């Protein structure tokens, strides 16, 4: 199966500071295109991709069987404002979102809850990237000291 990545997603993924061994969270993964592209770039790392749509998660899992089999990629059906780490998770080094209303300002009532959940899911110093913007300022995601 030939998989194509749109130029927009490819540019976004290219700008992420990816490296071997990173633990990455994609918020709003849709059919999993960006998650697969990231999984291919992090060596022994791991990507967890979430989406509020059960249909999107089903499509992502169907299209990502090879990556899931390696253990480098997993999917969860959950909205970002309800996301919590599981017992198997360790805090994420990077989280990213492409066109996610709770993080790009389209649904500001969800934004605060989403950032609170991401703050808890990121390691100290972890970075959040939203669309083509610069990383979210650390003071918006920094843990209470």
C-alpha positions as CSV (number, residue, x, y, z in Angstrom):
1,X,0.0,0.0,0.0
2,X,1.4,3.4,-1.0
3,X,1.1,6.0,1.7
4,X,1.2,9.6,0.9
5,X,1.7,12.5,3.3
6,X,0.3,15.8,2.4
7,X,2.8,18.7,2.0
8,X,1.3,20.5,5.1
9,X,1.7,17.5,7.4
10,X,5.2,16.7,6.0
11,X,6.3,20.3,6.7
12,X,4.9,20.1,10.2
13,X,6.6,16.8,11.0
14,X,9.8,18.0,9.5
15,X,9.9,20.9,11.9
16,X,9.4,18.8,15.0
17,X,12.6,18.2,17.0
18,X,12.5,14.4,16.6
19,X,15.2,12.0,17.6
20,X,15.7,8.4,18.5
21,X,14.0,7.2,21.7
22,X,11.5,10.0,22.1
23,X,8.1,9.4,23.6
24,X,5.6,11.4,21.5
25,X,1.9,12.2,21.8
26,X,-0.2,13.2,18.8
27,X,-3.4,14.9,19.7
28,X,-6.2,14.6,17.2
29,X,-4.6,12.0,15.0
30,X,-7.4,11.5,12.5
31,X,-6.4,8.6,10.2
32,X,-2.9,8.4,11.6
33,X,-0.8,9.9,8.8
34,X,1.3,12.2,11.0
35,X,1.7,9.6,13.7
36,X,3.1,7.1,11.2
37,X,5.5,9.7,9.8
38,X,6.7,10.5,13.4
39,X,7.0,6.8,14.3
40,X,9.3,6.3,11.3
41,X,11.7,9.0,12.7
42,X,12.1,8.2,16.3
43,X,14.1,4.9,16.2
44,X,13.3,3.0,19.4
45,X,10.9,5.6,20.6
46,X,7.1,5.4,20.8
47,X,4.1,7.4,19.5
48,X,0.8,7.4,21.2
49,X,-1.9,9.0,19.1
50,X,-5.3,10.0,20.3
51,X,-8.6,11.2,18.7
52,X,-12.1,11.9,20.0
53,X,-13.5,10.1,17.0
54,X,-14.0,6.4,17.2
55,X,-14.1,6.3,13.4
56,X,-10.8,8.1,13.1
57,X,-9.1,5.7,15.5
58,X,-10.5,2.7,13.6
59,X,-9.1,4.1,10.3
60,X,-5.8,4.9,11.9
61,X,-5.4,1.4,13.3
62,X,-6.3,-0.2,10.0
63,X,-3.8,1.9,8.2
64,X,-1.1,1.4,10.8
65,X,-0.9,-2.3,11.3
66,X,2.8,-2.6,10.6
67,X,3.7,0.2,13.0
68,X,1.4,-1.1,15.7
69,X,3.0,-4.6,15.3
70,X,6.5,-3.1,16.1
71,X,5.2,-1.5,19.3
72,X,6.3,2.0,18.1
73,X,2.7,3.2,17.6
74,X,-0.5,2.9,19.5
75,X,-3.9,4.6,19.3
76,X,-6.5,5.6,21.9
77,X,-10.0,6.8,21.5
78,X,-10.1,9.8,23.9
79,X,-10.6,13.5,23.7
80,X,-7.5,15.6,24.7
81,X,-9.5,17.3,27.6
82,X,-10.1,13.8,29.0
83,X,-6.6,12.3,28.4
84,X,-4.6,10.8,31.2
85,X,-1.5,8.7,31.3
86,X,-2.0,5.0,31.8
87,X,0.1,2.8,34.0
88,X,2.2,1.7,31.0
89,X,3.0,5.3,29.9
90,X,5.9,7.4,30.9
91,X,5.6,11.2,30.5
92,X,5.9,12.4,26.9
93,X,8.9,14.4,25.6
94,X,6.8,16.0,22.8
95,X,3.1,16.5,22.1
96,X,1.8,17.9,18.9
97,X,-1.6,18.7,17.3
98,X,-2.6,19.6,13.8
99,X,-5.9,21.3,13.4
100,X,-7.3,20.5,16.8
101,X,-10.0,22.9,17.9
102,X,-9.3,22.6,21.6
103,X,-5.7,23.8,21.1
104,X,-5.8,26.2,18.1
105,X,-8.4,28.5,19.6
106,X,-11.5,27.4,17.8
107,X,-13.0,26.0,21.0
108,X,-11.5,28.1,23.8
109,X,-13.8,26.5,26.5
110,X,-11.9,23.2,25.9
111,X,-8.5,24.8,25.7
112,X,-7.8,25.2,29.4
113,X,-8.9,21.7,30.2
114,X,-6.8,20.4,27.3
115,X,-3.7,22.2,28.4
116,X,-4.2,21.0,32.0
117,X,-4.2,17.4,30.7
118,X,-1.2,17.9,28.5
119,X,0.7,19.6,31.3
120,X,0.2,16.4,33.3
121,X,1.2,14.2,30.4
122,X,4.4,16.0,29.4
123,X,7.7,15.5,31.3
124,X,9.3,18.6,32.8
125,X,10.7,20.5,29.9
126,X,8.5,18.7,27.4
127,X,7.3,20.6,24.4
128,X,3.8,21.1,22.9
129,X,3.6,22.0,19.2
130,X,0.3,23.2,17.7
131,X,-0.1,23.5,13.9
132,X,2.6,25.5,12.2
133,X,3.0,27.8,15.3
134,X,6.0,27.9,17.5
135,X,6.0,25.7,20.6
136,X,3.5,26.7,23.2
137,X,5.3,28.9,25.8
138,X,6.7,26.9,28.7
139,X,4.8,29.0,31.2
140,X,1.5,27.8,29.7
141,X,2.5,24.2,30.1
142,X,5.1,24.3,32.9
143,X,4.4,22.2,35.9
144,X,3.8,24.0,39.2
145,X,7.2,24.2,41.0
